[in-house]
Amino acid sequence: MGEMTARSAVLSSGMFRSYHRPVTTEVRSIIRSRVKCQVSSVKPATYSSKLSTDIPLHESPQALFDEYLEDKSRLFEAMFPDKPRSYRLNEEEWRIQMLPINFLFLTVCPVVDMRLRCKSNGQDYPPDVPLDITKVLELNMMRWKLKGLDRVMEPSDFSLEVKGALYPDRRGKQTRLRGQLEMNISFVLPPVLELVPEDVRRNLANAVLTGLVENMKHKVNGSLLADYSRFKNERKLQKVIE
């Protein structure tokens, strides 16, 4: 799915419609090619937002956070609790129908495929994660589709990237839950946005991205830790029963 579906509408005059269909198709093809060449030469606008997590993590010897990270299905449900908007694609990937995003005159409905993958022993860790960390949960958006832009933008004119990492850091006196989440958007401006001053566009885009990233961070700091507490209680009860 990796890109949104989009169509570029091309107007034809009455003169073109008077010819046979093959000629009309050829003329429209030429016009589309010229328009695409003009658009592709335009430098895309790029916006990004990155936030970090660094909070105390109260582990239990009977239920280490490393063990909790191994249950990817449970992790996903804790971070994305809105079940009607998501479903599992395979062992590591989930499809998420995100809430609509409003940006100036446009409303976008993102659909993303998110992959959760656990890594350990310093093998293929994200760049910002120390190699002596025991286990890391890596989040990567694998594919995406943006509903609502098919009338104003070509699929090649837009790119979206979401990536993050989460891990327990036991190197200090107290265990910390650390991580980062980054979102990048790059797109060629449609005509409707070219009239808006660049500083206004950038402020609005950064506000939208920061809001999305902060929302995900809030779920990690709240929902994930609350679920980890339940995980510890379940393990404690299991030990008592055994």
C-alpha positions in Angstrom: 0.0 0.0 0.0 3.0 2.4 0.6 1.5 5.4 -1.2 -1.9 7.1 -1.5 -4.0 6.8 -4.6 -4.2 10.0 -6.5 -5.5 11.3 -9.8 -4.5 14.5 -11.7 -7.4 16.0 -13.5 -6.7 17.5 -16.9 -9.1 19.9 -18.7 -9.7 19.4 -22.4 -11.2 22.0 -24.8 -14.0 21.4 -27.2 -11.6 21.2 -30.0 -9.9 18.2 -28.5 -13.2 16.4 -28.0 -14.0 16.7 -31.7 -11.2 14.2 -32.6 -11.3 10.5 -32.4 -10.7 8.9 -29.0 -7.1 7.8 -29.7 -6.0 11.3 -30.6 -7.7 12.8 -27.5 -6.0 10.2 -25.3 -2.6 11.0 -26.8 -3.1 14.8 -26.3 -4.1 14.3 -22.7 -1.1 12.1 -22.1 1.2 14.8 -23.4 -0.4 17.5 -21.2 -0.1 15.2 -18.2 3.5 14.6 -18.9 4.3 18.4 -19.2 2.4 19.1 -15.9 4.2 16.4 -14.1 7.6 17.6 -15.3 6.7 21.1 -14.1 5.6 19.8 -10.6 8.6 17.5 -10.1 11.0 20.4 -10.5 9.5 22.2 -7.5 11.3 21.7 -4.2 9.1 19.9 -1.7 8.3 21.5 1.7 9.6 19.4 4.6 8.4 19.4 8.2 9.4 17.2 11.1 8.8 16.7 14.8 10.8 14.6 17.3 10.1 14.0 21.0 11.9 12.0 23.7 10.7 10.0 26.7 12.6 9.7 29.9 10.6 8.7 33.0 11.2 6.4 36.0 10.4 2.7 35.4 9.6 0.5 38.4 10.4 -3.0 37.5 9.8 -6.2 39.3 12.3 -9.1 39.4 9.4 -11.5 38.5 8.2 -9.3 35.6 11.1 -7.5 33.9 10.2 -4.9 31.3 12.2 -7.0 28.8 9.7 -9.8 29.1 6.8 -7.3 28.7 8.3 -6.0 25.5 8.2 -9.5 24.0 4.4 -9.5 23.8 4.0 -7.3 20.8 0.2 -7.8 20.6 -0.2 -6.6 24.1 2.1 -3.6 23.5 0.2 -2.5 20.4 -3.1 -2.7 22.2 -1.7 -0.6 25.0 -0.3 2.1 22.7 -3.3 2.0 20.2 -6.3 1.1 22.4 -8.9 2.1 19.8 -9.6 -1.4 18.5 -12.2 -0.5 15.8 -9.6 1.6 14.0 -6.9 -1.1 13.8 -6.3 -4.7 13.0 -3.4 -7.1 12.8 -1.8 -7.8 9.4 0.8 -10.4 10.5 3.1 -11.2 13.5 4.8 -7.8 13.5 2.5 -5.4 11.6 -0.8 -3.6 12.3 -2.9 -1.3 10.1 -4.2 1.8 11.8 -6.9 4.2 10.7 -5.9 7.4 12.3 -8.2 10.3 13.2 -8.6 13.0 10.5 -5.9 15.7 10.4 -6.9 19.3 9.4 -4.2 21.4 7.8 -5.5 24.8 6.4 -7.9 24.0 3.6 -7.2 20.3 3.6 -8.5 17.3 5.6 -6.4 14.2 5.5 -7.3 10.7 6.8 -4.1 8.7 7.3 -4.0 4.9 7.1 -0.7 3.5 8.2 0.9 0.1 8.6 3.0 0.1 11.7 5.6 -2.6 12.5 6.7 -3.4 16.1 9.9 -5.3 16.4 12.0 -6.3 19.4 15.8 -6.3 19.2 18.4 -7.4 21.8 22.1 -7.8 22.4 22.9 -4.6 20.5 22.0 -6.2 17.2 20.8 -3.7 14.6 19.7 -1.1 17.2 18.4 2.3 16.1 21.2 5.0 15.9 20.2 6.8 19.2 20.1 3.6 21.3 23.2 2.6 23.3 24.5 -0.9 22.4 24.6 -2.1 26.0 20.8 -1.8 26.4 19.4 -5.3 26.9 16.2 -5.0 24.7 14.6 -2.4 22.4 11.2 -2.0 21.0 11.5 -0.5 17.5 8.5 1.2 15.8 8.5 1.8 12.0 5.8 2.8 9.6 6.1 0.5 6.7 3.3 1.7 4.4 0.8 4.5 4.3 -2.1 6.0 2.5 -3.6 9.5 2.8 -7.3 9.7 2.0 -8.6 13.1 1.0 -5.7 14.4 -1.1 -6.4 12.5 -4.3 -7.8 15.6 -6.0 -4.9 18.0 -5.3 -1.7 15.9 -5.2 0.2 13.2 -7.0 1.4 10.2 -4.9 5.0 10.9 -5.9 4.6 14.5 -4.5 4.2 13.2 -0.9 6.3 11.2 1.6 5.7 10.3 5.2 8.0 8.7 7.8 7.3 7.6 11.3 9.8 5.8 13.5 10.6 5.4 17.1 12.2 3.3 19.8 11.5 2.4 23.5 13.7 0.6 26.0 14.5 0.2 29.7 17.8 1.8 30.8 19.3 0.2 33.9 22.7 1.9 33.7 22.0 4.4 36.5 20.9 4.0 40.1 17.2 3.8 39.0 15.8 2.2 35.9 14.5 4.7 33.4 12.1 4.2 30.5 13.7 6.0 27.5 12.8 6.4 23.9 12.1 8.7 21.0 9.5 9.2 18.4 10.1 11.0 15.1 7.7 12.0 12.3 8.7 13.6 9.0 6.5 14.9 6.2 7.6 16.1 2.8 5.4 17.2 -0.1 5.1 19.4 -3.1 2.6 22.2 -2.3 -0.7 22.1 -4.2 -1.9 25.4 -5.7 -4.3 25.9 -2.8 -1.4 26.1 -0.3 1.0 28.2 -2.4 -1.0 31.3 -1.6 -0.3 30.9 2.2 2.9 32.5 3.5 5.7 30.0 4.2 6.0 31.0 7.9 2.3 30.4 8.4 2.4 27.0 6.7 5.5 25.9 8.7 4.0 27.0 12.1 0.8 25.1 11.3 2.5 22.0 10.0 4.8 21.9 13.0 1.9 22.3 15.4 0.0 19.4 13.7 3.0 17.1 13.7 3.9 18.0 17.3 0.3 17.3 18.4 0.4 13.8 16.7 3.8 12.9 18.3 2.8 14.2 21.7 -0.4 12.2 21.6 1.6 9.0 20.9 4.1 9.9 23.7 1.2 10.4 26.1 -0.1 6.9 25.3 3.4 5.5 26.1 3.8 7.4 29.3 0.2 6.6 30.4 -1.4 3.6 28.8 1.8 1.5 28.4 3.0 2.0 32.0 -0.5 1.3 33.3 -0.6 -2.0 31.3 2.9 -2.9 32.5 1.6 -2.5 36.1 -1.2 -5.0 35.3 1.5 -7.3 33.7 3.5 -7.3 37.0 0.3 -8.0 39.0 -0.5 -10.9 36.7 2.9 -12.4 37.1 2.8 -12.0 40.9 -0.6 -13.8 41.0 0.8 -16.5 38.7 3.7 -17.1 41.1 1.3 -17.4 44.1 -0.9 -19.9 42.3 2.2 -22.0 41.3 
